[in-house]
Amino acid sequence: MPEIAEVETVRNTLKNMILNKEIKSVNVIYPKMLESDIEEFKKLLPGKKFIDIKRVGKWLIFDLGDYYLLSHLRMEGKFFVKNSKNEINKHEHIIITFNDNTDLRYHDTRKFGRMNLIKKEDLDKTEAIKKQGIEPISNDLTEEYLYEKISKKHLPMKTILLDQTIIAGLGNIYADEVLFASKIHPLTKGCDITLNDCENLKESSKKIIEEAIKCGGTTIRSYTSSLGVTGRFQQFLQVHKREDEPCNICGTKIEKIKVGGRSTYFCPKCQKESS
């Protein structure tokens, strides 16, 4: 699943490929992917240009001037930029064709991704955007903020870090890595977390995500590049997908458990469970 670093990589790559190209036509092959009116979507886009691409958490925000096109890649969504003459793949569900006869194609094997066309002034009122927490690379993410959000919760820390209303953009991979770097067991309850733990979480989140963005994200089975960019951060993963491999710090074998239905990797020695 693309997380904040991967979505940021997609954003930066697309900005170099599609900005200021006039849209000629739109083909919506799988209508359920759109949360806005299909006919309005097909009518409003032609003649417009993407003048910028922003991001909030895992949401891409395509700036059309007076409208925003919101896009969430969910589990396996990808964007391709192709020649319009190329055959449409069976998993390409929304095709935006530009005047230079290139397409922006949204590809999604599982069809979980979503798009929504909204008026610009409605962005802050849009529920999906409004409920996003603070991003790990933001200076607004403080230990006091985290402690206030976490300290009364009786949920496991792995589950809490996946809550997009607390920290926006962290997913399964980076939650594992942040917990390892912070020396916190994934089953530790939020109510057992200290202010010092929250400071470690803040620092680890910022450092890991900034480094992952520099590396172009993490390329694994469920997320691979679709725009000619291959992530390199998988080379630096400390615990995620490293079950039975030795911990790079202490040599103990990395373990895998399920937390809230999500595969979770940790070092039982470096991340001791609270007694």
N, C-alpha and C positions, 0 to 999 in steps of 0.2 A: 504494500500500500504506500503511495506517495505521502511523505510527511513534509514538514515545513521546509526542509533543505531541498527536497526534490521539487516541490512546487515553486520554490524561489528559483531554482535552476531552470525550470520550464518557463517561468515568467521572463527571466533575463534572455533566454534563448529566443523566445517568440518575439521579444521586442526588437531583436536584430533581424527578424525575418518578415514580419507582417505589418509593422507600423506604417501608417499613412498610405496604405494601398486601398484604393476604392473598391468597395464591395459591389459586385455585379449581381449576384443572386444567392439564394439560400435554398438548400434542399434538406428537409427534415424527414429522415427515413424512419426513425423510431420516435414518434411523438411523445411517448410517456417520459422521455428524458427531459422534456421542457416543462417547467412549472408556470410559464407565462402562456398567454394565448398564442397558438401556433400561427394563425393568420396574421396577427399583429407583428409577430416575430419576422415572418417572411416579407411583410410589407415595409417594416421600418428599417431593416438593415441595408437593403440596396441603396447605393448612393452615399452611404456613410463610410467613414474610415475609423480604424482603431488608432486613436491618437496617443494612447498610453496603456500600459497594463500594470495594475497595482495588485497587491495581495494583502489579505487579512486572514491570518491563520493558514488554513489549507485551501481557502477560497481564492481563486483568480478573479480579478475584476478588470474586465476589458472596457476601456473608456471610449465611448462613441460620441462624446461631446455632450449631448443632452440626455443620454441614456448610459447605463452601465449594463454589460452582459456579465452576470455572475456564473462561475463555473466551478464545480467541485468534482474532482477526479475519483473520489471514493476509493474503491478497492484497486481497480486496475485500469482506470481511465488514462488515455494518452492523447496527445495531439500530434498530427502529422502535417507537414507542409509538402504538397505534391503537385505535380503538373495536372491540370484539369483533364487531360486526355487519359491519364492513368485509370485503369479499371477500379471501380469502387469495391473495396473489400467488404465482405459480409458483416464485419464487426464495426464498420464506419457508419455512424448513425446520424451525424449532422455534418453537412458539407457547406462551407462558406466559400464561395468562389469570388476571386478578385478580378479586376479588369485586365491584369497581366496574364490571365489564364493559369493562375496557380490557385490551389485550394488550401484552406485550413480545414482539416478533417478531424472530427472527434471520434476516436476509436475506443470501444469499451466492450471487452469480451463478455462481461457479466451484466452489463447494462445497468449498473448501479449509479453511475454518474448523473449529475443534475445540472441544468442550466436555467437561468431565470433572467429575463430582460426587465429592468426596472428604470423608472425615471431617476435622474441623478439625485434629486432632492429627497428621494425615498430611501437612500442607502442606510442612513442611521436608524430608520424605522423598520428595516427588514430584519425579521427575527433571527435568521441565520447569522447575520453580521452583528447584530446588537448583543447577542449572548456570548460572543467570543471573549475569552479571558485575555490576559496580558501575554504578549509573545516572549519567549525565552531570551531573545536578543534585545529586548526593550529595557531602557534604564528605569522604566516604571515597575519592573519586576523586582521587588524588594523582599528581604526576609520577613519584614513585618506584614506585608501583604500576604505572603504564603502562609505564615503562621495563623493569621486571622482566618484564611480560607480552609486550612487543613486541620487545625488543632482540635476542633469539635467533632471531627468525622471518625466513625468507627470502621471505616472501609480500609482495605489494604492500600498501601502507598502506590502499588502498581496501578490499581484501579483509579486512584485519585489523579495520578499524573496523566492518565488518558482522558480525563474530564476536560473538554475543550473550553468550558466556562471558567476554568481556573488558569491553566496555561494553554494558550492557543497554539496549535501546530505540532505538539508532541504526539507521536504515535508509538506503536509497539517497540520499534527498534530503539528509538532514542530514549524512551522511558526506561528500558533495561540498562542502557549505557549511563544514563544520568544517575540511576539508583546505585549502580556499581561505583561510579566515580565519587558518590556521596557516602559510600559505605553503609547503605541502608538496605535491609532485607526487604524484598518485594511484598512480603506478608505483614510487615510492620504496620500497625494501625495509625491513621492520621493523628489520633488523640495521644499517641505516644511519642510524637515528633517534637523536638525541642526547637527553640529559636536558632540555635547553632546549626541544627540539621537543616533548617530552612535556608540559612546562609550558604551552606554547602550545596544545597539543591539549586539555589539561584546561580551561584558561580559555575557549577558543573553544567547546568543547562545552557548558559550563555557560551561557555567555552566550546562545548561539544557541537552545538548548532552552528556557531560561527565557523568552526573547522570543517563541518560537514558541507556547509554552503561553499566554502573555498574548494572543496573536493568535488563539487558537482553532485552532491548527494550520495546515496548508497544504492548500488545496483545489486539487487538480489532477484530471486525467481519471480516474486510478485510485483517487482518494479524494475523495469528496464527502460533504457533511453529510447525515445521515439523521434528525437530531433538531432541525432548525431552527437549527443553528449553522453558519455559513459561516466557514471559516478565512480569515485575512487575511495569513498570513506569506508567501504566494507573491509578495506585493508587494515583499518585501525580499530575495528570493533573489538571490544574487550570481552564481552560475554554473549551478545546476541548471536544465535545460530552456532555457538561453540560448545554444545553439549559434549561432555566427556573429554574435552580438550583441557590441557593444564592452564590454570589462571596465570596470566603474565606477571602477576605480582607475587603470588605465594606458591604456585605450582599445584594447588588443589584442583581437582577436576570440576569443571563447570557443570552445574546441574540445570535441569529443565523441569518446570512444573507448570500447572495451569492456574492462572489467577483471573477470575471473572471470565473464564472461557478463552483467555488469550495465552498462547505459549509464552513462557517467561523464563529467562535465563539469568543465572546469578552464581556468584562464588560463595559457597557456604562458610568459608573461613573469613574472607574479607567483608562479607555482608552477614554478620551473625544475627540470627533471629532474636528478637526481644524475649526475655524469659517471663 
